[in-house]
Amino acid sequence: MKDFIAAAEKHTQLMLDAERYIWQNPETGYKEVKTSAYMAQIFRDLGYELTMAEGITGFYTTLDTGRPGPCVLILAELDSVICPAHPEADPETGAVHSCGHNAQCAALAGIAAALKEPGILDRLCGKIKLCAVPAEELLEIEFRTELKRAGKIRYFGGKGEFLARGYFDDVDMAFMVHTSSAFAVKQGSVGCLAKRVVYKGTAAHAGGSPWQGRNALYAATCGLNAVNAIRETFKESDIIRVHPIITHGGAMVNAIPEFTVLESYIRGRTFDAICAANRKVNQALCGSALSLDTNVEIIDNPGYAPLINDQQLRELTAEAAALTVPEYPFEMIESIGSGSTDMGDLSCVMPVVHPYAAGASGRSHGSDYQIADPVAACVGSAKLQLGMLLLLLENGGERAKQIIDNFVPRFGKDDYLAFMDSLCAEGDRIEYCADGSAKIRLG
């Protein structure tokens, strides 16, 4: 293990430089042009041949040890969030890495460099796939809907998109270390459904003849209140989270708003819980539109699957942490996180683990988030991941093979993609009939 640790530490400056560059150039999902190019250049300088994602950002490369064995995928995420209140946010876009993805990318660069050190591959078998993946943060739903309608993407999240494109067809298992305030691993996290909601009214002069209008903004605010009123019907064990925002509320103050746009997630511990909660939310949204004689278009798209971290990989992560970063405590958290990640998509079809590395301070996605300890966040993370890789692929890949043999997938790949596609729904949800009745479609 000492040679793997030394190989990572040798490239400390590379990682620290990458962390700062990416922090200073934040880009949101499927827009990470500079970030993807910067990471790709690091890999090419190290001698890697890359497969660039067609038509979108991101890439992957495969390192073959020359000895038979499993293929292990290691990922890092390219995208930022949006938090205009952050003092270091991009002044034009509001983008900022108050998610820690910049440190993830830096760690991946360090891993790539370490694996090129003489002798490092000698103890490993199989293949190692390194991937810089776009669009983990599920935001700018309108923009991603446009990409999907244009045929540029099939899924809003980068990992699901790469999975659908066949980029991971040769992969047997995967892991990715997220930046946080401590080294730890949870049991998993909730999944989510992505929603875009358009209330449709009728414009009219707000002062002269407001009775001629149908106020889409009022219908939307009634919808938000209705959603709030059903929160107590959600079971705590289902970990339901619904958190809509208004992205368009009206064109000018002197006109009754003709349309109002909301975006939201429905998060939950299981697919069944997500779908049941989504039906309740749709009923609340439709009822509010009906009460004001407006209509509502609801566009539902699959977000991310609930993440289930493989228990054997969790235990292996704790073992690797004790060997590679003993100066930091490591916690096995026996709970389900209420955030969502598209690592959940991969966990449906292969064994995965999504641990955390220390180094961040402040509120995740908040205006005070910083990489306070870049050595922990980048170098420590890289050492942990190299340690995990060694434990998996040494001795002919014995540990990896055992984990693969014990894994029971929730879906085959094609069945999973078909299920995710079945979650899609769109269109106006109310049909007003000539006899004064109305028909509502919730699904």
TAHUTA-V310213 format. One record per residue. N is the residue number from 1. D_FIRST is the distance of its C-alpha to the first C-alpha in Angstrom with 1 decimal. Layout:
N	D_FIRST
N	D_FIRST
This chain:
1	0.0
2	3.8
3	5.5
4	5.3
5	6.4
6	8.7
7	10.0
8	11.1
9	12.6
10	14.4
11	16.4
12	17.4
13	21.0
14	21.1
15	20.0
16	22.4
17	25.2
18	24.8
19	24.9
20	28.1
21	29.8
22	29.3
23	30.5
24	33.5
25	34.4
26	34.3
27	35.7
28	36.4
29	35.6
30	36.8
31	37.8
32	34.4
33	35.8
34	34.5
35	31.1
36	30.6
37	31.9
38	29.7
39	26.5
40	27.7
41	28.4
42	24.9
43	23.7
44	26.5
45	25.8
46	22.3
47	24.0
48	23.8
49	26.9
50	27.8
51	30.0
52	31.9
53	33.4
54	37.1
55	39.5
56	37.0
57	34.0
58	30.3
59	28.5
60	25.7
61	24.0
62	22.3
63	19.6
64	20.1
65	17.5
66	20.7
67	19.7
68	21.3
69	19.7
70	20.0
71	20.2
72	18.2
73	19.9
74	18.4
75	21.3
76	22.6
77	26.2
78	28.6
79	31.5
80	32.9
81	35.4
82	38.9
83	39.8
84	42.7
85	42.8
86	39.5
87	40.3
88	37.9
89	38.9
90	40.3
91	44.0
92	45.3
93	43.1
94	41.7
95	38.2
96	35.3
97	31.6
98	32.1
99	29.7
100	26.5
101	26.2
102	26.1
103	22.7
104	21.5
105	22.6
106	21.0
107	17.6
108	18.2
109	19.3
110	16.1
111	14.1
112	16.7
113	16.4
114	12.6
115	13.1
116	15.8
117	13.9
118	14.5
119	12.3
120	10.1
121	12.3
122	12.6
123	10.2
124	11.9
125	15.5
126	18.3
127	18.9
128	17.5
129	20.4
130	20.2
131	23.4
132	25.2
133	27.8
134	31.1
135	33.2
136	31.3
137	33.7
138	36.8
139	39.6
140	42.5
141	43.7
142	46.9
143	45.0
144	42.8
145	45.8
146	47.4
147	44.5
148	44.6
149	48.4
150	48.1
151	45.8
152	42.9
153	40.6
154	40.8
155	38.7
156	38.3
157	34.5
158	32.2
159	29.9
160	33.0
161	34.6
162	31.7
163	31.7
164	35.4
165	35.3
166	33.1
167	30.1
168	27.8
169	29.7
170	26.9
171	24.2
172	23.1
173	21.3
174	20.5
175	18.9
176	19.6
177	18.8
178	22.0
179	22.7
180	24.3
181	24.8
182	22.0
183	18.7
184	20.3
185	21.2
186	24.8
187	26.4
188	27.7
189	30.5
190	34.1
191	35.4
192	38.3
193	41.4
194	42.6
195	46.3
196	48.7
197	52.2
198	55.3
199	58.4
200	61.5
201	64.8
202	67.8
203	68.3
204	71.5
205	72.9
206	71.4
207	74.6
208	77.4
209	76.6
210	73.4
211	75.0
212	74.7
213	70.9
214	68.2
215	65.5
216	62.0
217	60.4
218	62.3
219	61.3
220	57.6
221	57.8
222	59.5
223	56.7
224	54.1
225	56.2
226	56.5
227	52.7
228	52.4
229	55.1
230	53.2
231	49.9
232	50.9
233	51.2
234	47.5
235	45.7
236	43.0
237	40.9
238	40.9
239	39.4
240	41.9
241	41.8
242	44.5
243	44.7
244	47.2
245	48.1
246	51.2
247	50.5
248	54.2
249	57.1
250	60.2
251	61.5
252	64.1
253	65.5
254	69.0
255	68.2
256	67.3
257	63.6
258	63.8
259	60.2
260	57.2
261	53.6
262	50.8
263	47.2
264	45.2
265	42.4
266	42.9
267	39.7
268	39.2
269	36.9
270	38.2
271	40.1
272	43.1
273	43.1
274	42.7
275	45.6
276	47.8
277	47.3
278	47.9
279	51.2
280	52.3
281	51.3
282	53.3
283	56.2
284	56.3
285	56.0
286	58.8
287	61.0
288	60.9
289	61.8
290	64.7
291	66.1
292	66.7
293	67.9
294	64.9
295	62.4
296	58.6
297	56.3
298	52.9
299	50.1
300	47.3
301	44.1
302	40.9
303	38.2
304	35.0
305	34.3
306	33.1
307	29.4
308	28.1
309	24.3
310	23.2
311	22.6
312	19.9
313	18.0
314	18.8
315	17.3
316	14.1
317	14.1
318	14.7
319	11.9
320	9.3
321	11.3
322	11.2
323	7.4
324	7.5
325	11.3
326	12.6
327	15.4
328	16.9
329	18.6
330	18.0
331	21.2
332	22.0
333	25.4
334	27.8
335	30.2
336	31.1
337	31.0
338	34.4
339	33.0
340	32.6
341	30.2
342	30.4
343	27.1
344	29.6
345	31.2
346	28.1
347	27.6
348	31.0
349	30.0
350	26.3
351	23.6
352	22.2
353	20.6
354	21.5
355	19.6
356	20.4
357	18.7
358	20.5
359	22.5
360	25.9
361	29.1
362	32.6
363	33.9
364	32.2
365	34.6
366	36.7
367	38.3
368	36.1
369	32.6
370	30.4
371	26.8
372	26.9
373	23.3
374	22.1
375	18.9
376	18.0
377	19.6
378	18.1
379	15.0
380	13.8
381	14.7
382	12.9
383	9.5
384	10.5
385	11.6
386	8.8
387	6.8
388	10.1
389	10.5
390	7.7
391	9.1
392	12.4
393	12.5
394	10.7
395	13.4
396	16.1
397	15.6
398	16.7
399	15.7
400	17.1
401	20.2
402	20.9
403	20.8
404	23.1
405	25.4
406	25.9
407	26.6
408	30.3
409	31.1
410	33.9
411	35.3
412	35.1
413	34.6
414	38.3
415	39.5
416	37.3
417	38.6
418	42.1
419	41.8
420	40.6
421	43.5
422	45.9
423	45.1
424	46.8
425	50.3
426	52.6
427	56.2
428	59.0
429	59.0
430	62.7
431	65.7
432	68.9
433	71.8
434	75.5
435	76.7
436	74.7
437	71.9
438	68.2
439	65.4
440	61.8
441	58.8
442	55.7
443	53.2
